[in-house]
């Protein structure tokens, strides 16, 4: 149940009108006195009471839901607003105050929210001194979050009305009020559009003091007149809106004092008027509330650029404050504001306060937190304060992991500088550095694997362990742990070796070279580490050490040379295949276009024969492409290996090749190479792709250096790669060569005996010339069965048929003499 409203709680209600229940209470007596129908009135009161109870129950359910949501996610801005609105409607003062405090801890409150809060507190508190101090503190917090001229005016008006010493116009009270006005002018007096409100309030206060001075005290009165004239002079020196009206007030005031206009004031007014005219078009754009937010923001940025080049730092700061009041969650504005203040203002505490507000408005911008820590360090903040800000920043969510890395490194830099500057070499201080390093490594290692940023972090860590921590064992442990995560990075091994060399540990550096020279690195890293080892031995080792390194490195470099040659050969082959495929596609496109044209005056039957032949050849090409690819690849590889020594080519091309099936379609050369990395000796890898789709067929060949490596590779049969269990067998080139790449129908056609020779043998053996004539009459059909060539002219060459004719058959197509024709007709 909500707390019963106290005196003044009506201001917390969203609807100040009396409820229906209260109206019935007032009218209850009238009804009873006039008609005596007491029972009817009581029933109506009961119905309204039930309705109020239902509303209250629904509000309690909504309140519990919001409280549970804020407990789960306290950074939900909209939930905070709904929670405060509901509590204000229910009139629960204590919960409302606590809710506002909780939201103010996490988010800056808008000027409207502060004014509402202060208004509610004014309705709850009396005129006691304690109540007045509570309101003053709220005003101080309100003007800190955002610049608001209306808030400053409310603040000074409240102090003048409720502060006893200010209200009495005592010297202390006058001094207090003037300090408050000066603070308001510093914060918002240069606000071009609204700053004149504060100036006018200040002048009115000073003019009221002038009226309290005794006429006989001419000295005090003259001093106060000069103070007011000085305020006019200061205001008219600032480019503000409605300056002409202020200048008119000044002339009227001077006439009332019986004085002439001060030439200095007139000159300052003319200069300020020119400045205002130069900014008039900017002011028109940024104060137009009906414009889209994106346009207004761009106008603010243009305005700021103009002020930074031609204005004063104070005017630039006020303009930034105006911009962030209108666009509080714009990272560009806060980043530009803090950069400008870092460059122009040297007061560390003031800049730190701006960073504090920036991180409350844009907590997701990592750069603001980094520069906040640096600003606090410049202002000599305590270690406790720095640690609190750092821990708060880690609870935020940044857009990139590099922002987290930069934040960790900034914190470590600060601890290192603090440790070096104070001369504190105690273990406790360095323990803080180690804790931050460990925290950074645990958080970033899974996401930044094999990156330069993670390498830099661990290199920095290992160096500080050796230099500041004085523990080389821990430093080596840092590198060993990093190599477990990023062992494929060449720079990681080189940095580890460089640390050992820097510390003078030559033997330890040599042992690292022995561990990594045989590893495979990206690019030319494998060759680089081998050459680096030789340079290391030249500079630091003995002759025996150099000879041992050379003995290990030489075969490794030769193996890498052969591998590079194979890669270059494969690259050339791929380019050639691509060129041939493009040429084939162009020819195919041309043939398709020609087919679409209507054949004119073709002999009947030719179309059917050509079409059927083309369909069969097309079907044959699809079926044979998968079978011929392997043979073509082997033949091309054998051709490309002609440049290598004959012995080596024979060793791994014909005898030391493994055939892999059931390969994942997404597996590439790097996956296969890594799969056999523990075996070693891999010379070449060939993954077979589909001719039409270009996708992997799940088949591959792997060439090994010798039989020993091949046997080790075959031992990995049935092991999984990318979740699929591989089938690894020894390749048999002889069996592969026995298989033809052509379909069976074409093989039978190629192996068929020559029909023309059969004609001659039949005629000689049997002497039956009728059979010979039968063969002649069959024409082309005798050479290619199931082809209809009836009444086909002799000079027509069929697609796919002419290429298979023998020389004897071509001779039959030659024109015959008259005697030959007579013999044919006689027989």
Secondary structure as GFF3:
##gff-version 3
##sequence-region A 1 827
A	DSSP	three_ten_helix	9	12	.	.	.	ID=ss1
A	DSSP	alpha_helix	20	34	.	.	.	ID=ss2
A	DSSP	alpha_helix	38	72	.	.	.	ID=ss3
A	DSSP	alpha_helix	77	90	.	.	.	ID=ss4
A	DSSP	alpha_helix	93	106	.	.	.	ID=ss5
A	DSSP	alpha_helix	111	124	.	.	.	ID=ss6
A	DSSP	alpha_helix	129	145	.	.	.	ID=ss7
A	DSSP	alpha_helix	149	162	.	.	.	ID=ss8
A	DSSP	alpha_helix	164	167	.	.	.	ID=ss9
A	DSSP	alpha_helix	171	188	.	.	.	ID=ss10
A	DSSP	alpha_helix	196	212	.	.	.	ID=ss11
A	DSSP	alpha_helix	218	236	.	.	.	ID=ss12
A	DSSP	alpha_helix	243	256	.	.	.	ID=ss13
A	DSSP	alpha_helix	263	286	.	.	.	ID=ss14
A	DSSP	alpha_helix	293	310	.	.	.	ID=ss15
A	DSSP	alpha_helix	313	326	.	.	.	ID=ss16
A	DSSP	alpha_helix	331	344	.	.	.	ID=ss17
A	DSSP	alpha_helix	348	361	.	.	.	ID=ss18
A	DSSP	alpha_helix	366	378	.	.	.	ID=ss19
A	DSSP	alpha_helix	383	394	.	.	.	ID=ss20
A	DSSP	alpha_helix	401	422	.	.	.	ID=ss21
A	DSSP	alpha_helix	427	444	.	.	.	ID=ss22
A	DSSP	alpha_helix	452	467	.	.	.	ID=ss23
A	DSSP	alpha_helix	472	486	.	.	.	ID=ss24
A	DSSP	alpha_helix	490	502	.	.	.	ID=ss25
A	DSSP	alpha_helix	506	516	.	.	.	ID=ss26
A	DSSP	alpha_helix	525	540	.	.	.	ID=ss27
A	DSSP	alpha_helix	543	596	.	.	.	ID=ss28
A	DSSP	alpha_helix	606	640	.	.	.	ID=ss29
A	DSSP	three_ten_helix	641	643	.	.	.	ID=ss30
A	DSSP	alpha_helix	646	650	.	.	.	ID=ss31
A	DSSP	pi_helix	651	655	.	.	.	ID=ss32
A	DSSP	beta_strand	657	661	.	.	.	ID=ss33
A	DSSP	alpha_helix	669	675	.	.	.	ID=ss34
A	DSSP	beta_strand	682	689	.	.	.	ID=ss35
A	DSSP	beta_strand	696	704	.	.	.	ID=ss36
A	DSSP	alpha_helix	707	714	.	.	.	ID=ss37
A	DSSP	beta_strand	720	721	.	.	.	ID=ss38
A	DSSP	beta_strand	724	725	.	.	.	ID=ss39
A	DSSP	beta_strand	727	730	.	.	.	ID=ss40
A	DSSP	alpha_helix	733	738	.	.	.	ID=ss41
A	DSSP	alpha_helix	744	751	.	.	.	ID=ss42
A	DSSP	alpha_helix	755	766	.	.	.	ID=ss43
A	DSSP	alpha_helix	769	778	.	.	.	ID=ss44
A	DSSP	three_ten_helix	779	782	.	.	.	ID=ss45
A	DSSP	three_ten_helix	802	804	.	.	.	ID=ss46
A	DSSP	alpha_helix	807	812	.	.	.	ID=ss47
A	DSSP	alpha_helix	818	826	.	.	.	ID=ss48
###
